[in-house]
Amino acid sequence: MAAGISRFEGKAAVVTGGSRGIGAAVARRLAAEGAAVAIGYRGNQEAAEKLVAELRAEGARAVAVRSDVADPEQTKDLIERAVAEFGRLDVLASCAGIEHFDALENITPADFDRIFTVNTRGQLFAVQHAAAHLSEGGRIVLTSSVSASRAVFGHTLYASSKAAIESMVLNLSAELGARGITINAIAPGGTATDMAAEHAASYQHPELKGTVPMPQWEATHGALRRLGRPEEIAAGYAFLASDDAAYMTGRTLQVDGGYF
Ligand SMILES: NC(=O)c1ccc[n+]([C@@H]2O[C@H](COP(=O)([O-])OP(=O)(O)OC[C@H]3O[C@@H](n4cnc5c(N)ncnc54)[C@H](OP(=O)(O)O)[C@@H]3O)[C@@H](O)[C@H]2O)c1
């Protein structure tokens, strides 16, 4: 139980992209505070089932469902499975996302469709299907990125797919607010996950790329001079998913260690 807090006792949550990284940390945090958790994942069944076993061993109710957010019908299945298992839905934490770096001249329509289908369209339809089951007090937390508001070479597709999320939560807040449901986003900064291990070097200026060792780059990253830990980012999701954030909606919370 995180710091003896149990803000989600008796509640049920769906976490997309919950098998690894930030999503797995969100699932752990919500479960530690009492939530029953349904974890969606794209392909890594082993990691998802291992996490479910871990959460159950801690006394939580948990289930893993293979569901690619690129296909809204699969997201619908994930949400309906959660409702069938737990009898209710209180929280959607939408964490699934994919990275992309490439220069303008190399971007193809297929790249555009792939990135926006997962990062943007996938989150919109997760909201639509979750909203069908949420009632007053429901909480939706989407995932943007600090990249939405920073210029980085070759990052246009990913960054703009995330910037759309910040507008999405702003605009959906009015519709959902009428039903007493809040919707916000987290914009994580660089966080030590598989995604960061694979792509962090691409954040270096092309003229420096490869010349600054990654440990040195990380040690100068942001005001706190390190990457975030997934559980530090998850604390932001838990806040927005809790009653502590009851009067907050339509906003994007930057949890980035001071990466300005
Ligand atoms: N790490 C960072 O520095 C950082 C910074 C800002 C924003 N973010 C955002 O935070 C979120 C989590 O990132 P992360 O670093 O934890 O990523 P990660 O380590 O690459 O993990 C990605 C997770 O998303 C799932 N996923 C990917 N594509 C999916 C799809 N089409 N359908 C369903 N699930 C899918 C993966 O499932 P499988 O295990 O089955 O592959 C995995 O659980 C993403 O939205 C990312 O854009 C990350």
The ligand as an SDF file (V2000), in Angstrom:
LIG
                    3D

 48 52  0  0  0  0  0  0  0  0999 V2000
    9.4790    7.0490  -21.2650 N   0  0  0  0  0  0  0  0  0  0  0  0
    9.4600    8.3380  -21.5200 C   0  0  0  0  0  0  0  0  0  0  0  0
   10.4910    9.0140  -21.4210 O   0  0  0  0  0  0  0  0  0  0  0  0
    8.1610    9.0210  -21.8870 C   0  0  0  0  0  0  0  0  0  0  0  0
    8.1500   10.4230  -21.9200 C   0  0  0  0  0  0  0  0  0  0  0  0
    6.9730   11.0870  -22.2540 C   0  0  0  0  0  0  0  0  0  0  0  0
    5.8430   10.3560  -22.5800 C   0  0  0  0  0  0  0  0  0  0  0  0
    5.8770    8.9950  -22.5450 N   0  0  0  0  0  0  0  0  0  0  0  0
    4.6330    8.2880  -22.8640 C   0  0  0  0  0  0  0  0  0  0  0  0
    4.2740    7.4750  -21.7590 O   0  0  0  0  0  0  0  0  0  0  0  0
    3.6020    6.3020  -22.2280 C   0  0  0  0  0  0  0  0  0  0  0  0
    4.3140    5.0620  -21.7020 C   0  0  0  0  0  0  0  0  0  0  0  0
    5.6520    5.0810  -22.1990 O   0  0  0  0  0  0  0  0  0  0  0  0
    6.7580    4.0360  -21.7060 P   0  0  0  0  0  0  0  0  0  0  0  0
    8.0510    4.7600  -21.7180 O   0  0  0  0  0  0  0  0  0  0  0  0
    6.2890    3.3480  -20.5030 O   0  0  0  0  0  0  0  0  0  0  0  0
    6.7410    3.0360  -22.9760 O   0  0  0  0  0  0  0  0  0  0  0  0
    7.2840    1.5440  -23.1220 P   0  0  0  0  0  0  0  0  0  0  0  0
    8.2980    1.2630  -22.0870 O   0  0  0  0  0  0  0  0  0  0  0  0
    7.6710    1.4120  -24.5570 O   0  0  0  0  0  0  0  0  0  0  0  0
    5.9590    0.6570  -22.8410 O   0  0  0  0  0  0  0  0  0  0  0  0
    4.9110    0.8060  -23.7570 C   0  0  0  0  0  0  0  0  0  0  0  0
    3.6690    0.1190  -23.2440 C   0  0  0  0  0  0  0  0  0  0  0  0
    2.6080    0.4340  -24.1450 O   0  0  0  0  0  0  0  0  0  0  0  0
    2.1200   -0.7760  -24.7120 C   0  0  0  0  0  0  0  0  0  0  0  0
    1.7270   -0.5290  -26.0910 N   0  0  0  0  0  0  0  0  0  0  0  0
    2.4740   -0.0250  -27.1020 C   0  0  0  0  0  0  0  0  0  0  0  0
    1.7370    0.0410  -28.2240 N   0  0  0  0  0  0  0  0  0  0  0  0
    0.5090   -0.4310  -27.9050 C   0  0  0  0  0  0  0  0  0  0  0  0
   -0.6860   -0.6230  -28.6270 C   0  0  0  0  0  0  0  0  0  0  0  0
   -0.7640   -0.3500  -29.9400 N   0  0  0  0  0  0  0  0  0  0  0  0
   -1.7660   -1.1270  -27.9940 N   0  0  0  0  0  0  0  0  0  0  0  0
   -1.7130   -1.4310  -26.6660 C   0  0  0  0  0  0  0  0  0  0  0  0
   -0.6030   -1.2820  -25.9310 N   0  0  0  0  0  0  0  0  0  0  0  0
    0.4940   -0.7940  -26.5510 C   0  0  0  0  0  0  0  0  0  0  0  0
    3.2190   -1.7960  -24.5670 C   0  0  0  0  0  0  0  0  0  0  0  0
    2.6650   -3.1100  -24.5850 O   0  0  0  0  0  0  0  0  0  0  0  0
    3.5960   -4.4280  -24.8900 P   0  0  0  0  0  0  0  0  0  0  0  0
    4.3900   -4.6680  -23.6150 O   0  0  0  0  0  0  0  0  0  0  0  0
    2.6050   -5.5020  -25.1420 O   0  0  0  0  0  0  0  0  0  0  0  0
    4.4700   -4.0940  -26.0390 O   0  0  0  0  0  0  0  0  0  0  0  0
    3.7860   -1.3860  -23.2050 C   0  0  0  0  0  0  0  0  0  0  0  0
    2.9560   -1.8530  -22.1610 O   0  0  0  0  0  0  0  0  0  0  0  0
    3.5710    6.4050  -23.7480 C   0  0  0  0  0  0  0  0  0  0  0  0
    2.3420    6.9700  -24.1410 O   0  0  0  0  0  0  0  0  0  0  0  0
    4.7120    7.3570  -24.0570 C   0  0  0  0  0  0  0  0  0  0  0  0
    4.5270    8.0220  -25.2840 O   0  0  0  0  0  0  0  0  0  0  0  0
    7.0040    8.3130  -22.2090 C   0  0  0  0  0  0  0  0  0  0  0  0
  1  2  1  0
  2  3  2  0
  2  4  1  0
  4  5  1  0
  4 48  2  0
  5  6  2  0
  6  7  1  0
  7  8  2  0
  8  9  1  0
  8 48  1  0
  9 10  1  0
  9 46  1  0
 10 11  1  0
 11 12  1  0
 11 44  1  0
 12 13  1  0
 13 14  1  0
 14 15  2  0
 14 16  1  0
 14 17  1  0
 17 18  1  0
 18 19  2  0
 18 20  1  0
 18 21  1  0
 21 22  1  0
 22 23  1  0
 23 24  1  0
 23 42  1  0
 24 25  1  0
 25 26  1  0
 25 36  1  0
 26 27  1  0
 26 35  1  0
 27 28  2  0
 28 29  1  0
 29 30  1  0
 29 35  2  0
 30 31  1  0
 30 32  2  0
 32 33  1  0
 33 34  2  0
 34 35  1  0
 36 37  1  0
 36 42  1  0
 37 38  1  0
 38 39  2  0
 38 40  1  0
 38 41  1  0
 42 43  1  0
 44 45  1  0
 44 46  1  0
 46 47  1  0
M  CHG  2   8   1  16  -1
M  END
$$$$
